[in-house]
Amino acid sequence: MARLREVLSAVLLAILVAGSAAAQSQTPLQAPNGQNGPTGPTSSAPMTALVDQLMDLFPKVEGEVLEVRDTSLTLGAGAKEGARPGLEVELYRQGREIRHPKTGEVLGRAEDSLGVTRMVQAGDSFSTAAVPSGSTVKAGDRFRVSSAKVTIVLVPLLGSVKDTLVETATQELVERLGATGRFKITMGDSINVFLAQQRLTAPDFLAGKGVPEAAERFKADNILAVYFTRMQGRPFMDVRFFSAPRADAAVTTSFFVPPSTLRAAQPAPRFSQGGPANPPQAKPRSLLSRLLGGDLEAGSYSTGDNSLPLREVAKFKFAVLAMDIAVAPKDKIPRMVVSDGDQIYMYRIVNQKVEPEWSKSVRSLGRVFSLQLADLNGDGNLEVIGNRYVPRLGLNSFILGAHDGKPEMIVEYVSDFLFAVDLKGEGVKQTLWTQRYNQESFFTPGQADQVTLKDGKLTTEKSVRVASSFRPMGAAFSNVMGKDTRALAIIDEFNRLQIANEGEELWRSSTSVGGGYLTVELIGATQSSKNDRSKFFKIEPTPLAVDLDGDGVDELIVPQNQIREGLLAVVFKGPAGFRLQTINSGFEGGITCLGAYKTEDAVQPTLIASVVRYSNHLLKAGGETQIIMTVPQD
């Protein structure tokens, strides 16, 4: 570790210069409107995504104190401005103007400090905080997040990884943090000694044990713990960011050490040709490994050996609000269904091209906010399960089929939420659940029934045991727990991803996920009253459950628009439990929907994302959508 400290001392004086050349782009396929898509920004490695998350924790927020009530403050900045629970702010009162003695120019204003507090809650446009003890703060005073550099204590926790690789990876992380200009990095060697004295292991510390004590003892307000270990035979970084006084992590992520870091840590070759004459052939990398390795080349649409090439397969002049993809059991052809809320469009996917199959308007009784593809009657053809809503009239769900290439309604005017699941693990949803619509809370959390479709009617079979946080929108059912167990992945009301089985919560992310753009307005039960107050509920994107590494167990992919557009969270199960890694897709826009399919002759699945760029970003209205697909690397 002595060499590590020497390296890091030098690193703190260096600036990271990284560059990547954009490879030749894939030729875009003809979109439904005949337009080709642009080339986006360059991709980012997992470390860059980590730095982005840390930057988001310390936004430069300022504003006015709107209200003081008892022990609570209302502050004039909300989530849209970067406010979040736990964010520390300075309170101050502006005093007299300070003028230049000769010119009379106003140079600024005097300030009286009123103390420091932390935000407790953050709405869209305002936040709340506690009144500091002894403070005289009042409405009209000001608050701000300090623009001074944030000190982070970096604690490398050593596992079964070579010291040279730890040095190189730590060096890169320090450089990336320092290059932002927002952070001051110090090394936490004393915390490592403290952990040894307390007989606390690295996994203990990552779980929060000893974090408050270490933070208090060493005056470390912010601790970045990085556990270097191995997973699947590869160097792995398990990362937690703690912000005092909380013992739970504000950021949780993990990722394989990026290939660029591995190359930098390798000793120089002994031979001029770069190595042995007959080096062993590398095994094909799985889609999971490529994603976690930071090889997603979203912007350059690269075809390089170390990239995951992408292709635009469609472009719509509207925002895609709902989408699903499935392979029809009868003809084995993948299909994609999308909706702008008023119209439903069905496409076949043939040779990485989308071919229109049919469309149908469903706008008469509400706006569509979710779609699923399922084979409910076992005939091998796919039905479309849709949920739509209109204020004051309520929920109106439906099931849509097709006969001789023409769409037709099978069931309509359903007043419950419809949710299709793959109970048997056959690769296509074949079972239908419902959840009661609630006029006060929209969803009825913790409630679900299994129903059957027969002769155009839905009949309840039995109740389904689900977690109290279960809501059909923002949920997926898969074997993420293991081959023989099927569990629900749910984005809860706090934008955390939960994994639950038979109603019991098994895991919950500490990092925010989701961030839906579609909001429904719920008007109270007293609809005749002029004083009705509307409630608003966001429709969360559906987590994508897909086997990325071919081991028969699903991984989860979910957008992180809540943090920043273009981010994706990949959740996978390792030897020590579930891990969440954030990757930066580089997409220019919000990721509204994800889908995947795998044909019988394919080695790896194909991923598809709908990326929306709103013309009115504030109101999330208007805009266009790119449908982007991974290019198979079989």
N, C-alpha and C positions, 0 to 999 in steps of 0.2 A: 504493500500500500504506500510505501514511501515514494516509489516512482510515480504512483497515481497522483499524489499530492503535488509533486514537481510538475507533472504534465498539466494538471488543472490550474496551477498558478500561472503557467504560460498561456493556457487557453483563455483565461479571463482577459488577457490583453489582445486576443486575436479576434478577428471577425470572420465568420463563416462565409465563404463564397461558394455557392453551389450553382450549378447550371445543368440544364438538360436540354438537349436538342430535340425538337419535335420531329418525329419520324413522318414519313410520307403517309398521308391520311388514306383510309379506306374510301373507296368510291361509294358515296351514299346511294342507297337504292331509291327508286322512285317512290315518293310519299303519296298518300292519298290526294293531296292537293298539288302534287307535281313539283314541290319545292325541295331543294337540297338544304341540308343543315350546315351551319357554320362549324368551324373548328374552335374548340373551347380552350381554356387555359391549361397550362401544364399541370401534371399531377403532383401530389405531395405524398411523402413517405409517412409511415406511422408516427415517427417522432414529430413531424410537422403538425399532424393532427393533434398530438398531445399538447404541443406548444399553443396551438389555437385554442384549445379548451382552457388552458391556464390563462391566456390573455382574456378570454371571455369572463373569467371569474373576477377580474379587476378592471372593469370598464371605467372610463372617465365620466362620471355622472355628477351633475350638479343641478340645483334648482331651489325652489322656495318652500318653506314650511307653510303648508296650507291651513293646518288646524292643530291646536293643542287641546286635548281632552283628557283630564285626569293624568294618567301616566303614559298616554299614547300620543304619538305624533303622526300626522298625515303629511307625507312628503310629495311634492309635485314632480315625481318621476316614477315611471312604472317599468314593466318588463320590456316594453318597446325601446326604452332608453338604456337598458342594460341593468336595471335594478333587479335584485334577487335577495331572498332571505339569507341572512348572515353577512351581508355586505356591510363593511364598516364605513361610516361617514362622519365627517367633521361638521359640527354645527357652529355657526358664527353669525355675528350681527354687524352689518355695515355701518360705519360711523361717518365722520366728516370727510369731505373731499380733501385730498392732498394736491395742492397746486404748486407749480414751479414758481419760486419767489420773484423771478424777473418777467417771465412771459405770461404767467397766469394760467398756463396750460394745466388741465386736470390730469394728473399722473396716476390717480387711483383713489381708493378710499381706505380709510383706516378700518381695521377689523377687530372685534372683540370675540375671543374664543368662548363658546358656550358648552364645550365638552364634546365627547365622542360617543356615538351610539351605533347599534347594528340594526339593519332592517329585519323586521319580523315576517312581514308578508309583502308580496309584490303583485299588484294587479296589472292590467294592461297599461293604465295611464297614471297610476299613483301607487304609493307604497306606505307601509306603516313601520314605525320604530318606537322603541321605548324612550321615555324622557330620561336623560341622564340624571343621576342623583345630585341634588343641589343646584340644578341648572335653572336659569330664568328664561329659557327659550319661550318665544311666543310666535304667533302667526305673523308672517312677513319676514322672519329671519331666514337665513340661507343655510344650505348644506352642500357638501361636495365630497366626492371621493378624492383622496389625496392623489396628486399627480406625481408625487415622489416615487422613486423606484421601490418596488416591493421586494423585500428580502426573503429569499427562499433558501432554506437549509436542505441541501441535497445529501441524502443518506444512501450510498450504494450498499446493498445487502448481498454478501457474497454467497453463492451456492456452488454448483458444479460447473462453473465456467472459468476458462483460463483468464489469468490476471491481465494479459495483454488485450484480450477482447473487452474486458470490463473497462480498462483504461480508455480504449478507443471509443466505446459506446458512451461512456460517461463524458468524455471530451466532446463528442458530437452534441450531446444533450446540453451541456453547458454553453457551447457555442451558439446553439439555436436559441436558447433562452436569453443569452446576453445580447444577441443581435436584434432582439425586439426593442431594446432600449427601455423596457418596462421593468425588468427584474435585475436584482443584484444577487448573485449566487455565492453562497458560502458552503464549505464542506462540513458535513456532520460526523467527523471522526469521533468526537466525544460522545455522540449518541450511540455509535457502534459499541464503544467501551461500556456505556451505561447498560445497553441491552445484554451484553455478556455478563455483567455484574448481577443483573436481575434474572439471569437465566431465561431470557425471552428469545424465542427463535424468530427468524425472519417472517414465517407465516403468522406468528402471534402478533408481530408489530403491524403487518399488513391488515390484520383483523381489527386493529385499534387498541390492542393491549399495550399499555405503557406509553401511549401517545400523549395523553394529557400530562403525565408526570414528566416526560422528556421535554415537552413544550414549555412547561413551567420552569423546570430546572435550568434549561439552557436558553431561556428567553427566545424560543423559536416560535414565532407566530405562524409560520408557514413551513411545513415539512414535506418534501418530496422524497418518498421512499421508493427505491428501485431494487427489486429482488432479481438478481441474475441467476437463472437456473437453466435447466434443459427440459424440453418437451418434444416428444416424438424424435428424440435424437438430435434436436437442433437448439442452438442458444436462444433463450427466451427471456423477455423482460416483463415482470409483473410490477405494475406501477400503481401507487396510491398517493394522492395529495391530500394532506390534512391541514385544516385551517383552524387555529385555536379559537375558542376553547373546545370545539367539538371533537369527539373521538371517532366519529364516522367520517369516511372519506368523502371529500367534495368532488374528487375525480377518481374514477377507477377504470383502468384500462390495462391491456396486456397485449404484447405482440412479439413475434419472432424478431430477433435482431436483423435489421435491414441488410440485404445483400451487399450494399455499398459499404456498410460498416464492417462486415465480415471480410471483404476484400482488403480494406484498409488495415485490418488487424493481422493479415497474413504476412509471414516473413517473406522476404525476397526469394525467388526461386533459385535453386542451386545451378541450374543449367540455362544457357543462353536461349534455349527454345521455350523456356517457361515451365518446365516440368518433365516428368517421365515421358519416354517415347510413346508409350501406349497407356494413356490415362484411362481409368475406368469410366464407362459411359454413365452419365447421370440418369436417374430414373425420372420419368415424366412427373412434373409437379402437379399436385391436385389443385382444383380451383380454390379450395380453402387456403392452401399454402400460398398461392399467388396473390390472393386478396390480402392476407395477413402480412405478406412480405412487402406490401407497398408497391405492387407491380401493376396497379390499375392505371392505365394510361388513358384516362377519360378525355383529356383535352387534346392530346396529339393524335389520338386514334391510331396509335403506333402499332406496327407489326413486328417490333423488335423481339428478340428471343427472351428478354427479361420483362416483357410487358403482357398485359391482358388486353388484347385489341378489342375495340368496340366499333359498332356500326349503327348509324341512324337508319332505321327501317321505315319510319313514318313520321310525318309532321302534320299536326292539326292546327287549324286557326282558331282553336278554342282551348280552354283549360280542361284537361282530363280530370274529372272528379272521382271517378271510380274505374277500376280495371281488374280483370282476372285472366289467368291463363291456365289452360289444362289440355291434356291430350285425350281426345275422344276414344273410348275403348273400342268402338265398332270399326272405325276406319284408320285409327292410329295417327290421325292428323292433329297437330297442335292447333289450338284456336285461342284467339284473344278477343275479349269483349271489353269495350270502353264506353264511357258515357260522359257527356258534358252537363248532365243533369236533366236535360229534356229529351235527348235522343240516345238510343242504344245502337251501337255499331258492332257487328260481328265480323271477324276476319279469320281466314285460314292462314297458317304460317307454313309456307312451302319453300324449301331451299333458301332460307333466311330472308324471305320476302313475305310481306303481308298482302293477302288477296281479299278484297271485299266479298263477303258472303251475303249479308242482308243487313238492313237497318230498320228501326221502328221508333216512332215517336211515342213517348209515354208521359208527356208533360201535362196531360189534362188533370191529373189528380195528385200533383205534387212534384217535387224535385228529387231526382235520384241522388242518393249519397253513398250507396254501396252496391257492389255487384259481385256475385260468385258464380262459378261454373260447377255443375254437379250432374251426376247421372243418378237421379232419384228413383227411377222406375226400373233400372237394370237393363234397359234396352240397348245400351252402348252409345246412345246419343246424349249430348250435353244439353241440360236445361240452364237457363239464366235465372238466378235467384236475386231479386232486387228489393231494396228498401228505399222508399221515398217519403217525403214529408212536406207538409205545407202548414204554416201557422194558422191557428184557430180550427182547422179541420183535422189536424193530427196525422198519424201514421197511416200509410196505405202501401203495404208490401205486395209483391206479386211473384209469380213464377211464369217464365216465358219459355216456350219451346219453338220448334221449327218443324214444318211438314212440307216436304218437297221443296226445300229451300226457302220457304216463306214463314216468317215468324207468326206465332199465334199464342194468345194468352191461355195458360193452363189453369192458373188460379190467380184471382185478383181480389182487391178489397180486403186484404188481410190486415188486421189491426195490431198485430204483434211483429216484433223484429224477427227476421228469418236469418238463420245462421247455419250453413252447411259444413259438415265435418267429415273427415276420412277416418272412420272408426276402425277399419280393418287394416289400414296401412297399405292399400292397394294402389295408391298413386292418384286416385280420383275421389272426390267427395261423393258420398252416396247416402249419407244420413242427414236429416234435417232437424235442427233444434229451433225453438222459439223462445223469446223473452217478452214478457208483457210490457207494453208501452205505458208509461206513467205520465199523467198530465202535469205533475209537479216536478218530477226529477228526470223526465224523459226516459231513462232506463230504469229497470227494476233490478238493482244490483243483487247478485247472489241467487237469482231465480232463473231457471231454464227448464224447458220440457222437450222431450223427444217426440216428434210427430211423424206420421206416415202420410204419403200422398197416394190416394186411391180414388179413381173416378172423379177427378177434378176437385177433391175435397181433402182437407187436412184433418187428421184425427190424432188426438193426443194419446200416446202410448204410456209414457211414464215421466216422472220428474227426473231431472238430471242434477247430480250433486256438483256444484261449481263453487268457486271461491266467491267471497262476498264482494270482491272488486270486479267480478266478471261483467263485462259489457260486450255485446257481439261485435260492435265496431271497434277495431283495434285489437282483435284477438285472432289467434291461430291455434290449431290443434294438430299435434305431431308427436313423434317419438324422440324428441330432443333429450328426454331422460335416459333413453336406452332402447334397444331394439324391441324389447318385450313390454315397454311401458309407454302409454300415450298420455300427454299432458297438455294443458292449456298455457299458452303464452299470452299475457294480457298487458296492454298499456293502461295503467290505472289513471285515476283522476289527477294524480300528482306527476304524471308523465314519467313514471318509473316502469320498467319492464318486470313483470312478475311471471314466474313459472309455478304453476299449481297443478296438483293431481288430486282428484276426488275431493275438491274443496279445500285442500291443505296447501298453504303457501310453502314452496320449497326453496325459492330463491327470489331475490329482488335486487335490481340494479341500483347502485348509488348514483349513477349518471343519468341525466335526463335523456329520454328518447321520444320519438314521435314528433308532434307539432303539426297537427292537421290545419289545412287552410280553409276548409269548409266549416262554417258555423251555422247552426240551426237556431231559430228563435222560438222559444217556448213561452206561450202566453198562458197565464194561470187559469184555473178551473172556472173562475167567475168571469166568463168571457163577455158577459153583457155589461160589465162595469167599465166606465170610462177611465177608471184609475188602475186598470190592469198594468202590472209591471212585468216586463218581459225578462226571461232568463235566457242565457245563451250557452250553448253547448258545442264544443268542438268535436268534429268527427275525426278520430285519429286514424292514421294509415295502418293497414293490416300488416303485421309482421310476416315476412316471407320465411316459411319453413322449407328447407331444401338441403339435401345431402351433398355437401360440397367436396368431400374427400373420398367418397365411395366406400365408406365403412358401414353403410346401412343405417346410420344414425343421423338425424337431421341437425343442421345448424340453423340459426335464426339470423336474418338480416332485417334491420328496421331503420328507416330514416331518422335523422336527428336534426330536423328543421328547427326544433325547439332551441338548439344551441346555435346552429349556423346552417344556412342552405348549402347543400352539397355533401354534408357529412352523413356517413352510414355507420351504424353500429353492427358489428358481427359478434354474435354470442355463440360460444361453443363450449362443450364440456370436456375438461381435461382431467388429469389424475387428481388434482386438488379441488375439483368442483368447476362451477361455471366461470367463464371468463368473458369479458366484454372488451372488444377492441374497436376503437373509432378509426375509420379510414376516411380520407378526403377524396371523394370521387372526382372532384374538379368540375362537376356539372355546373353550368351557368343557369341556375334556377332551383326551385324547390322540387324535391322528389316527392310526388304525391302518391305514387303506387309502385309496387314491385311485384314481379311475377317470374316464374321459371317453368321450364318444361324439359323433359329428357325423353328422347325417342329410344326405341329398342336397340338401334345400331350405334348409339352415341356412348362414349366413354364418360363424358362429363355433362352436367346439365348446362342449359343455356339460360342466362339471366336477362331479364327485360325490366327497364325502368321507364316511367313516364316523368319527364322533367318539364316543369311549367315555368314560364317566364311571364309574369303578370304585367300588363300595360299600366295598370294602377296598382302598384305594389302595396300601398297603404290599405286600400279597401279590398285587395285581393279580387279584383274584377278585371275582365277582359284578358287578353294575352294569347299565347300559343304554347303548344306542347310538342316536344321531341319524344319519340319512342326510340330508346337506345338499347341495343342488344349486344351481348358478348358474342364474339366470334369463336366458334368451337375450335379447340386446339387438340383434337384427338389424333 
